[in-house]
Structure formats: structure tokens, C-alpha cells
Amino acid sequence: MMILVNGREVISNVIVREDGTFETTDVPGRFWNSNQMEPINKDRFSDSRIPYIEIPTTVSIKEVQRSSYLYYGGKYGDVDDLECETGYINTSNGIKERTSIVIGNVEIKKLLIKTLANTKVYSWGASREEYLELDFHYEFTILISNEHGEKEEHTFGADFHNEIRPYKTKEYNIWPIKTLFRDIVPTINNFISAKHPVRNINYVYLEQLLPQKQEIDMSVHPFNFSDALDVIYNMQLIEDRDGTIEIEFGKDLLPYMNRYIVSLINSLLNIRLHFDESSETYRSFIPRNISYPKNIISLHNYLQCLLYIGIYENFDAKQAQNYYLVLPSSDGTDIFETVDSSYENLPSESFLIIYDFIANMEVSHVEDGQYRAGRDDREWKEKTFIFPFTDKLENSDAIVDDINRILGIKLQYQEKFESEYSWDSEKNHPARYFYFEQYDDDYIAGMACTRHDIGSDKLKKESFYELLDYFIKDIITKTRG
């Protein structure tokens, strides 16, 4: 199987006929799978000499073992590591020249595929079906250079899982290879063309373009406003025993910790974030004598509130686009100021109270079921919203009405409750605003599920963002517009 890198196009499943002509099943405009080969018009080629990658058509598995693993699964056979053949091919006559591929500022040093082949067993009732699992691990080693002689070698890792049911062909999956040439290499070349130092490439971001075992729940795209909100949402404060406090960003969002967002945070809080290798996050110390209204808001919520307001007022989409792939230097010397000064036009105490109120929201989203002997079981979903009561919240009825309208709920005020019975103590609660909804209640012909979470964190973040957008835009309009 041959892959051709035809400029920005990657053509897969190509064969070269004896007469030097090319055929492929990868036909422009064909959005369905087909084994039908069609000639490649030579006018389609971007040059007379273009890069190619060649790998075997099928996976070669040695010393196949089958029947002894019928009920448990196990090792199916050994597969040798495969180093893909690379080079250039003459588009006029199909003659190949085996060598490393260089595209712009990127040299492809090695394309390696490691494969594990194991049998698995799928069972339903008394029936069982044995099938094959192929786990591919890809290692793509590249060398990046620029006009100043700076060079850096990097190896990308990717993983792909493929289930092979009986009678299906055992093929290598070439999607990661296509992604390397179609997306990653052009992105790196654009990075170098923008005169960014080679050492500051955000490889963690680029890795997300490839399939990974540890999938991160994020779409891969240039840094935008919603990503900035997510970085602030995941902010943490870490207090040592001696009272020293560090602020931390990037937990589970390291691909989006780029020079722009780090510079923006530094400017808004007047701090200097640095990369902490042990936690793989960005951290900075918070001054011990920081002044904030402790009686109405927590330090965490106060700093987070400042950052959200700063992002709404100062986010620069052009800057974010320019620097989304650029890591800050370890010494922080390349951090730039994104706003004139921090702590100017601080929010009023009344807004800080509102922010603390919505930031302390608790949300649960679960599915539950009920087993009923001799009858159909029942399953349903539940949503719960809780806002802790505070007597500092001015005009609370209007604010609660706004929350109800925005989230489509109906909060009810509940007085502090303490059960006089120990077995009922789980119902204890301080004064709060409470909403509960049970929906999708239905009978099922089968075993009901046990109680489990179906996205509480997701619902909380989405609900918080809806409220944040309304209240921050409202305060900005009233006080600064």
C-alpha cells in the first residue's frame, strides 16, 4: 500500500502499474468506502517528484495461536515492528527513490509501527465469538530546523485500536500517518514561517491531533475564547503548611497552555507563571498580603472572578490565533503584557457576592433505576441544583429569577434543616435554594440500572458558563459601557 503526499493533499491506497501510471481508491468527491481502483490523472500531481510512504497491504502475524484461548482470549501471534519505507517518486514514470522525506522545515526521520495481536471473546448467553484485536502504536520521529540553524528532534506517539471480526482483512490503519502529513507537518511549517523559536513548539497540543490511549475530552482547534474560559475554570489554589499559596493552571488542559493565555493571566493578576514539571501545570506564588474582601468571597472565587472579567474585556482573538501553538519559555522572558495594568476597575462588592453565589453552585446529573419483581423495571434521570444561601446577596429574589430563567429551572428556598433522627441525618442541610427534576421516567423490559453519574461535572460547567455570560455582560454594560 502506498501513500502519496501531493502538496497539501494526502492520497492513500495508491498502486503503480508497470507502465508507470498510478491508480487509487482515494478519489476526490467519493465519500464512501470503495475497493474500485481509478486512474490518477497526472494533472492532479503538484510536482514531478513527490514524497511517498509505503507499507504492507496486510498485517503479517507469525506463529498464530487459536483454539487454546477460545474461552479466555490471549496472545494471537507476534508481529514484527514495521518501519515504513519513505522516499520520493517520479510522477511521470513511477520510479522510486528511497530516502528520508523533507517538507519545508520538517524532515521525516522514521515512521515506525508496533503491533500487538490478541484474541478476545465476546459472549451472549451460551454463545461465544472469538475475534482479533490489533493494537497499533505509532512512533513518528521528525527533525525541525529553521533559517537560524536551530534544530530539534521530536518523536510523536499515537495509538489506534482495531477489532477484526472473522473473515475481515487484517490491515494497518493509516489514518495517523495521513494526519501527520496533512495536519501536523503543515502546522509546524506555519509555526516556523511565523519566526517562532523551534524550542517553543507546543508538542502537547500537536499530539492531540493523533489518536491517543489517554483521550482528552477536547476538540483540537486554534485557541479561542471558550478555551480561555476552561483554563480559568480549572484554576486551583494550593496552600502549603507554612501558609504559602500557589495558583495553578493547566490541569487536564496542558495542550491549551500557550504563550498568549499565560501572558494574559500574568497581566491580569500581576504574577509570573512558570511551568512545574512535577505536576505538569503552570504555577505562581500569590502574595501573602493580597487584599480582598474576605467577608464576602473566598480567595479562589475572587481571583477567578477577576480573571473572567479580564477575559471578557480583554480577550484578543488575533493574539490567541498567533500564539496558540507557542509555549512560554521556561524562564518567562518571552511573556508579553496583554493589558495595561491589573487590578484597575475592580468589580463592586455587590457583583463579587453574586459571583461567589453562582460559583458555589452544586449540580448533580444521575440516572437511577428500580427493580420490581415480576414486573417491568423502571429507570429515570435526575437533575439537582443547589445554591447555598447568603444573607449578603442584595435583591436576591430578582437574581434567583434570573437564574431560573437562564437555566430553565425553578429554585425553591429551603430553611436550614437538621433531622432529630440519626438515621435521617443525610437529609440535613443549611439554608439553600434547591431544584430537583426527575425526567425520562419509563418502564424497561430488562434489568434496571444502578444509580450512576451521567455528567454532573459537564452540566455544572455548562450551567455556570450560561450564568457567567449573563451576569458579567450585565455588569460590564452597567459599569463600563
N, C-alpha and C positions, 0 to 999 in steps of 0.2 A: 504494500500500500504506500502511495506517495502523496505527500502534501507539498503544494507549491505556494510560495509567498510572493504573490503577484501585486507588488506595491502595498496598498492598504487592504487588499483582498487576500484571503487565505482560501485556497481551493483544495479540498480534500478528495480522497479516493480517486487518484489520478493514475492512469497507466500510460506507458509509452509503447506505441506499436513499432514493429520492425522498420517501418518506413519513416520513423521519426515524428509521426503525428501523435497527438495527445487525445485521450478520451477520459471522461469523468461522469460520475453520477451527480456531482455537485453543480447543478445547473441554476443560473440566476432566475429568480421568479418561481422556482419549484419549492413549495413549502411542505411537501410530503415526502416520506421515505420512498425511495425507488432504487431498484438494482439495475435500472436501464442505463447503459453507458451511451453517452453522446459525444461527438467530436468537439474539441475546443477550437474555436476559430482563433487563428494566430493573431488576429487584430485585438483579441482580448488581453494579450500579454502586455505588461507595462514596459518590458525591456527584452533585449535579445538574450540576456543571461540573467536568470532569476534564481533565488535560493530554493532548495528542495530539502525535504526531510523524508526519509524512507524507513518504514518499519514493516515487520512481517504482517501478512494478512490476518493470521490467526495466532493465538497464544499456544506455544508448544509446551505441553505438560509431560514431564518424564515420570516413569515408574508409577503409573496410575494405580490407585488402590480404591476398591469399591465396596464389595459386599460386606466386609467385616465391620463396616461403620454404618450399616443400614439403619440401626435404631438410635444411634448417638451422634452421628456426624463425625468428622475428623479430617485429618490431612488427606487430600486427594492426590497430590503429587507435587514434585518440585518443578519450579520454573526458574530458569537462569535469568539473571539480571540482563536487561537489554539496553545497550547504548545505541541510540538511534543514529543512523547514517545521515550525515548532513553534507551539503555542498552546493554547487551551482549547476544548473542545467541549461544547455543551449536550446532556446525555444524554436530554433529553425530546424534542428536535426535530432534533438533528444539526447545528445551526448552529455554525460555527466562528468563533473569534476569534483571529486570528494575532497572537502576541506571544511574548515570552520566558516560559519556564516557571520558576516558583518553587515549590520543595518544601521546606518547613521553612526551614532556614538556607542552602539552596543554590539559586542561580539558574543556570539553563542559558542561557549566553550564545550559544553556537554549537555546532552539530553538523555537522562537515564530513567528507566522504568523498572521498578522492583515489583514482583508479583507474588502474592500468596494465594494458593488454591486449596480451598477446604470444602468438604461436603457438609450440608445441613439437611435437617429432616423437618418437613412440615407435616403436621398430623391434624386430622379432623376425625373425631370419633375413633373407629377402629382402623381407619385408613391412614397410610403414611406415604409421603412422597419425598424422595431424596433429590436434592438439587445441588448445584455447584455455586459457590461464592468465589468470585475473583476480587481480591483487594489490591488495587494498584497504588503504589507510592511513586511519585514523580520527583526527580531532582533536576532542576534546570540551572546550570551554572553559567553565569554571564560575566563579562568584563565590560565595565563602563569607563569611558575616558572623555576628556574634554580638550579644548584647544590650549589650555594651560598646562597640559601634561598630567593633570590629576587622574588617577586611575583607582578603581575599586572593583573587587570581585565579590559577587554575591550569588548564593545558591537559593533559589526558590523551592519550597516544598509544596506538594499538592497530593491529595488523596482522593481516590474515587472507588466506590463500591459498586459491583455489578453482580446481579443474580442471574445465573444461567439455568433456565429450566430445561428439561430433557429435549434433545433434538435441536437446540439452538446453537448457533456458531459461537465459539469462544474467541471473541475479538478483543483487541486492545481498544480502549476508549481514547480517542484523540482530541476530545474537547479541551483538556488542559493545554495541549500543545498549540491548538488553534488560538486559545486565549492568550498565550504568551506572545505570539506574533501579531495578533490582531489588536490586542489591547495594551499589554504591558510594555512591549518594546516601543510603540509609538508614544506612549505616555512618558517614558523615560527620555526619549529624544526631545520631546517638547520641553521637559524639565531642563535639559542641558541647553537647549536653544534660548531659554529664558535667563541664562547666565547664573543659575543657582549652583552652589558648590556641590560636587559629586557626593561628598561625605554627608550631606543633609537630606538625601533621598529618604522619604518615608516608606521603607520597605514593608512595614507592618500594614500600611494601607494597601499597598500593591498585592500583598499576599491574599487579601480578601477577594481579589478578582478570580482567584483559583479556588477550586473545591477543597475544603479542609475537613478533617475529622471533627475538630472542635469548632463547630459553626457558630458564628456570632450573629445574633439577630439584628442585622443591619443591612440596608441596601448600600451598594457601593456606588458612590457618586461624588463629584466635587463638593466640598464643604459648603453647607448652606445654613440658613437661619435656624431651621429645626435642629440641626446638629449642634449648633451653639447652645440651644436650649437644653439638649440632652446632656451636654458636658456639664452645665451648671446643675442640672437636676441630680446628677450622680456625685456632686461635691460632698466631701466628708471632712469633718474636723477630728483630729487625733490629738488627745491630751496625754502627755507623759505624767509620771508620778510627781515630777517637780513643778507641774503646772504649766510647762511649755506646751503651746498649742500650734499644731501644723495644719494647714489647709491642703487638701489633696484633691486632684482632678485626674480623670482618665481611667478610673476603674471600669473595666469591661468596654472601654471606648478608646483604647490606645490608638487605633488607626486614625482617629479624628483629632488627635492632639498634635496640631501643626503650629507653625510659627505665628500664624495670624491669631488663632484663638488664645494662645499663650500670651501674646503681646497685648491683646485686648483685656484679658483678665488682669495682667500686671498693671496696666494703665488705670483700670477702674478701681483696683484695691491698693495701688501703690505698693506692690510686693514684687518679688522676683522668684518666679517658679523655676525649679531645677528638676531634672529627671532623676528619680530614685530607682536604681537598678533592682534593689531587693523586692520592691512592691510593683515595679513596672508602672509607676504612676508619676505625676508631676506634683511637687510639694513646695511649700514655702512656709516659713515661720510667720505667725501672726504676732504683732507687737503686744507685749503684756499689758500695756497701758491703754489699749484701744478703748475709746469712749463710745458707748452705745446705750440706749435706754433699756437697761436690764429688767426693769419692772414691767415692760410691755411685750418684749420679744426676746427669743433666745439668740445667742451669738450666731449660731448656724443659720437661722432664718434671716437674721439681719444682713449678714454678708451675702447670702443668696439673693435676697431682695435687691440689694444694691447692684449685683451683677445682672439680674434680669432687667431692671430698669435701664442699666447701662447698655445692654444688648439691644433692647427695643429702640433706644435713642441713637445708638452709635454704630450698629452693625453695618458694615460696608461690604456689599456683595462682590464688588470688583476686587477688593483686597483679599477677601476669602477665596475667590477664584484663583488669584495669583499665587497664593501661598498654601493651598490645601495639601500639597504634596511635599512641602518643605518643613523639615524638622528644625526646631531651635537647636543651636549649638549647645554643647554641654556646659560651656562657661557663660552662656547667656549674652554674649557680646553682640549678637546679631538681632536681639529683640528690639523692636521699634515701638515708639509711642503711638497709640491709635487715637487717643483723646487728649485734649489739652491738659486736664488735671482731674484728679479723683476727688471724691467727697464734696463736690460742688453741687448745689441744688439738691441737698439730701431730701428724701421723702419726709412728709409730715408724720407726726406720731399717729394720727388717725389712720393713715394709709399703712403704716407698719403694723398696726393692730389688725387691720383687715388681712394683710399678707400673712401674718402669723396664724390667723384664724383658718385661712384656706390651706396653708402649708401643713397644718397639723391634722388635716382631714385623714380619716381612716376609711378604707374601702375593702370590701371582700366580694368576690365573684366565684361562686361554687356551684357544683352540681351534686345532687343527692338523690337517694332512692329509697324505696321501701319494699321489703319482701313481704308478700302476702300469700300464705299457704293456701293452695287450692284455687287461687285467683291470679289474674294478671298482676304483675308487679307495677309499681309506679316510679317515675323519675321526674325531676323538676330542676330548675335552676333558680338561684337566689342572688340578689344584689343587695348589699348593705352599705349605706353611707353614714358616717358618724363625724360630727364636728363638735369638738369639746367646747362647752360654754365658757365665755369670758364676760365678766361684767364691764370690761373696758371697751367693749365694742359699741360704738355710738350708732344710733339709728339701726339697730340690729334687725328689726322687722323688715326694713327695706332691703338690707343686704341679703338676708335669708331668702326674700322673694326673688332677688336677682339670681341667686344660686339655684333656686328651684326652676326658674325659667330657663337658665342656660343649660342645666343638666337634665331637664325634663323629669324632675323628681318632686317630692313634697315632704320636706323635712318637718318633723314634729318635735316640739320642745319637750324634754323629759326631765323631771326633777331628779336630784340625787336620790339613789335607791340603795338601801342596804337590807338584805334579807335577814330576818331574825332566825332563820333556819340554816344550819351549816351546810346541809345538802343542797341548798338552793343558792349558795354563795356565788356561783358563776354568773348569776344574773345581776350581781352588784355593779353599779356604775355611778360615776359622778354626773353632775348635771351636763346635758348634752342636747344637740339637735340630731335626730335619728330618722333614718328612712330605711324601710325594708320592702323588697319586692320579690315575690315568687312568681315565676312565669314558665312557660313551656311545660306545664304540668300535664302529664299524659300517662296512659297505661301502656305497658310494653309487654310483648309476648316473649318473655325470657327473664334472665336473672337481672335484677336491678343493680345499679352501680352502688358502690360505697361512696361516702362523701369525699369529694376531692376538689381541688382548686382548678378553675378553668380560666384564670387570667386576672387575678386580683391586682397584681402589680401593673399590668397593662391598663386596666380600667382606671386605676388611681392616677396614673401619669396622664392619660388622655383627658380625664376629668379636670385634673389640676391645670393642664395647659389651656383648656377652654376658659376656666375661671381667671387664670393669669392674664390671658389675652384681653378679656373684657375689663378687668379692674385696672391693669396697667395702662391700657389705652385710654381709659376713662380719666385716670389721674394725670396722665401726660397732657390730655386735651384741656383739662380744667386748670392746671397749674402752670403749664409751659407753652401752651399753644395760643 
